[in-house]
Amino acid sequence: MATTSWQLSGDYFETCSCTYVCPCVPTNLAGQPTKGHCYFAFVFHIDLGRYGNAALDGLNFAVLGQSPGVMGNGNWSVGLITDERASSEQQQAITAIASGQAGGPMAALAPLIGKFLGVEAKPIQYQKNGMKRSVSIPGVLDQAVEGVGSPTKPSEPLYIDNTLHPANARLALARAARSHLHAFGLNWDDTSGQNNGHFAPFNWQG
């Protein structure tokens, strides 16, 4: 049982190698990925956060991985990138939260991870502009998304709601402008503009 209380809130986005719209979310991870397997990269910017007495405001982290087949069948390979600006204490806090060891939403995914690939600290540049999100982690991850606008209100994205997603039950639908992942032995590049993306605010505690 986790004994340290913690809270994080901020902004998240992801891309995955499935063609838009990814079948995983509407099938509760039971759908076959559109390419048979799935690469994914979840990136988080913490606006406000604490783990015990450690403040985590302004830090970023990324959860990178690959599923060899249907995501609900597990055996994922997952690695974590933490913000190089974080102190040792902050690094340990983010690792505990992102891995699910500290409880919270990510703990629900822990049984699906077959291989934990490790933790690396890198510079992470996270950008948010309207319905656009992008991140640059040199040599590791370069990805960007743009929300799919509502036909009745194009300045706002379409949403999928009441999901099991750990970031937020309500996700904006987006297409990836680019996805380049090269870390922990994972290698994936897509510039088709057709692969899937999501973004949402997140508010976690444990």
Secondary structure, DSSP 8 states (H G I E B T S, - for coil): ---S-EEEEEEEEEEEEEESS-STTTTTT-S--TTSSEEEEEEEEEEEEEETTEE-TT-EEEEEEEESS-GGG--EEEEEEEETTS-HHHHHHHHHHHTTTT-SGGGGTGGGEEEEEEEEEE--EEEEETTEEEEEETTTEEEEEEE-B-SS-TTSB-EE-S---SS-SSEEEEEEEEEEEEETTEEEEE-SS-EEEEEEEEEEE-
